Amino acid sequence: MIDEVLPADGLLFARRDRVEVMSVAHRHRGVELNLVVDGTATYLLDLHRYHLGPGALVWLFPGQEHLFVDASPTYADWLCVFDPQVMGLDTVSEWIWPLYAADPPGVFARRLGIDQIGWLDTLFRQVESAVHAEVGLAGRRHAILAAWEAFHAAPDAAPASVVHPAVAEAAGLLRDSLVAPTIPVLARAVGLSPNHLSRLFARQMGTSITRFRNEHRFRRFLDAYGTGHGTTVLDAALRAGFGSYPQFHRITWSITGMSPTTYLRHRHPGGLSA
């Protein structure tokens, strides 16, 4: 799933003191940067779990689906998503070219030293507080390049662990199947018992198989519904794999705490198709 988060100037820059943990992998049209300043979190990327703490600096690229599995209550970070073309560079050197690639080779998760964390956090705060748009844009460009330079200077990789192949295969089957398999069918397909798969999946993915399946269907519904033009809530729900409107309503409430209509009105204040 592609999250459309880029603003008109192609450069999103924000401090997050709260993050939404969901079970559906996503990617952006731009490059994403995360600098952790407090708490802990776990990213799932390319069959690896990255364990992030203060000072972790992570770069995610347009061709990389990633999943924010969990976060501590105190987690806070700086988030930047940007279109590399807005950097305004006349030439792209070997040093900077990975920012222009969809899925560059290598691991782009490192842990900064204390001095680097404090310096970047201060720089990011100054950029965010810029009064004039021109200063803000120039400051964000500078902050991205400064973070890229700090990343290359950091000696330590962020700690990571490998996701069990059966869990990765099960997650792929759940993502790719419009009619999601039951847990026993899923377990047979990946060669584990239902109980073993359920426990292992929950431990490594940070959520149950059932919730992972439901959240993915819900995200599929949001993609199908879009802004509501040319379709209805029911049609989009059925296309996303829900068996009926009551089932869709129940699952939407369990995920969002709202009815479908209420949630869509918050998401699309301009109106929706019934």
N, C-alpha and C positions, 0 to 999 in steps of 0.2 A: 504494500500500500504506500502511496506517495502522499505525504503531508504537505499541504500548500501553506507554508508559513512565511514566505518571503514578502516583505512590504514592497511598496511601489519603487523604492530606491534600491531594492535588491540586497538589503543588508539589515538583518534583525540582530539586535544587541540588547540583552536584558539580564538582570540579576534575578535568579529564582530562589525563593526561600521555601518553596513547596513544589513538588513535582507530582504529576499524575502517573501512577504505575499501571500499565495495561499489559495485556497478554498477547498483543498482536504486533509482530515485527513491522516496522515502517522504514521509509527512507525519505529524504528530501531532494528537491531539485537542485539545491545548493549544497555547499560544504558546511558541515556542522562542527563547531568547536565547543567543548565543555571543559571548564576549569572548576574543579571542586574546591570550595573554600571551607566547608564544614561538613561533618557527618560522614556517612558511608553509603555506598550504593553499588549495584551490580548491573553491568551491561552484558547482554548476550550478543555476540558478533562472530559470525563464521565458525560456529561450533566451539567457541571459546567463551568462558565467563570471565569478565574483567572485574576485579574487585577494587573499587575506587574509594580512596580516602582523601583527606585534605592534601592538596598539591597535585592530584592527578590531573593530567592534561590529555584530553582525548580528541582526536580528529576523526570524523566520519564522512564518507564520501558518497556521492549520488548513487553509485552502483551497489552500495552496501546496505542491506537491510539489517536493522539492529533493534534490540528489544531492551527496554529499561525494566529489569526484572523486579528490583526492590530498592528501597531507600529507607534510611533511618529517619526518625522524626526530626532530627536536627539537620538533615541534609540541606545544603545550599550550594549553588554553583552559579557561574556565569555561562550563559548560553549565547552563542553567536551562530547564525545561519546566514550564509552569504553566497551570492553569485560571483565567482572569481572575476568575471568581466568588469565588475564595479570597482575592482582594485585600481584600475587606471594605469596598469604597467605597460610601457611601450614594448618591452621585450620580456620574455619568460625565460629566466635562467634555469640551469639544471637544479639549483637549490630550491626554486619555488615551483617547479613544474608539477609535483604531485598534487598541488591544489587545483590544477586544471585537468586532472585525470578522473575518470568515473570510478575507478577501483584500483588505485596504485598498489603495487606489491609492497609487502612489509607490514610491520605492526606500528600503529600510530597511537600508542597509549604509553605515556611515561609519567614518572613521578618527579615533580620539581623539588628543589631545595627550599628551605624556609625563606631565604632572602628573595628568591625568584617569585615565590607565592605572594609575599607581601608587596613586592614591587608591581607585579601584574595586577593584583587586586586594587591597588591605589590608582594605577593607570586606567583601569576599566571604570572605576568610580568617577574619575575626572572626565572621561569620555561621556559617560552617561549623563553627567550634570551640565554638559555644554548647552549654552543658551541659544546660540545661533546654529541653524541647520548646516551651514557650510563648515563651521568648526566641528560640529558633531560628525559629519561625514568624513572629514579629513582625519579626525581623531579615531574613528572606528577602523579606518583603513590602517592607520599607524598601529593600533592595538592588535589587529590581526597579525601583522608582520612581526610585531614584537613577541607575540605569543608563539609564532612559528619559529622564531630565532631561539626563544627560551626552550622550546620543545627539543630542538636539535642539540642544545647545550646540556640537557638533562641526562645524567648518566644511567638512571635506573628505569627499567620498564615497569609498568603497572603489573601487579601480580595477576596471573590468569590461571584458569584450570580448564581442562577439556571436557566438553559435554559428552555424556555417554552416547554412542552411536544410535542405540535404540530410542533414546529420548529425542535425538535430532530427527530420526526417521519418522517417529510418531508425530512430532510437531509438523513436519512437512506434509504428512498425509492429512492431518487436520486442516492445514492451510489450503491444500490443493483440492480437497474433496467438497463439492457442493453439498452432497448428502454425507455428513460426517459419520465415519464408522463408530460403532459402539466400542466401549472399552475392551470387551472380550475379542472382538474382531481385530481391533488395533493391536492388542497384545499378541495375537497369533501372527499378525503380519510382521511384527518386529522381533518375534522369538522370545518373548518373556511371558510370565504369568500375569494375569490382570492385576493382582495385588502388588507384585514386584514393580510392574510398570507404573502403576498409580503412585506408589511411594517415591520411586526414583524420579518420575516426572515432576511431582510436587516439590521435591527437594532441589532439583536443578533448575526448574523453570520458575519457581516461586509462586506457582498457582496450580490448581487442580486441572485435570484433563477436561472436565466438564466446563469449568469457567473459561479456560483457554479456548475451547470450541465455541462457546457462546459469545465471547468477546470478539472473536474473529468473524463470526457471522454478523455481529452487530456492526463492525467496521465495514464489512462487505455491503451491508444495507446502506450505510452512509455514503459509500462510493456510488451505489446504484441510484440512490435518491438524489444526490447532488444538491441542487438548490430547489428541487421540487418541480422544475419545469419539464413538462412532457411525461410525467409519471405520477403515480400516487404512492402513498405510504404503503398500502397493501401490496401493490405490484412490486415495489422495491423490496419489501420484506420477503415475498415469495421467491423473487429472483436471488435473494441472498441465501436462501436455503431454509428459511423458517417454514414450518408445516402449516401454520394457521396464524391468524391475527392474534387470538388469545395467547398462543405460545410466544409470539413476538412481543406482545405487551408485557407479559410476565418477565421475560428475559431482559427487556429494556429497563424495566423497573429495578431489577436486581443489579444491573450494571450502573445505572445513572441515578437511581432514586427518584425518577420522574416517569410520568407516562410518556409514550412516544410523542404525542402532540405537544406536551409541555416542553420536552427536551428540544424538539425541532423549532419551536417558537423562540427558545433561547438562542439556538444556533443560527436561525434565519429570521431575524426580527421583521423582515419585510413581508413575511407570509409563507404559507405552505399549501400544498395540494393534499386534500383529504384522501 
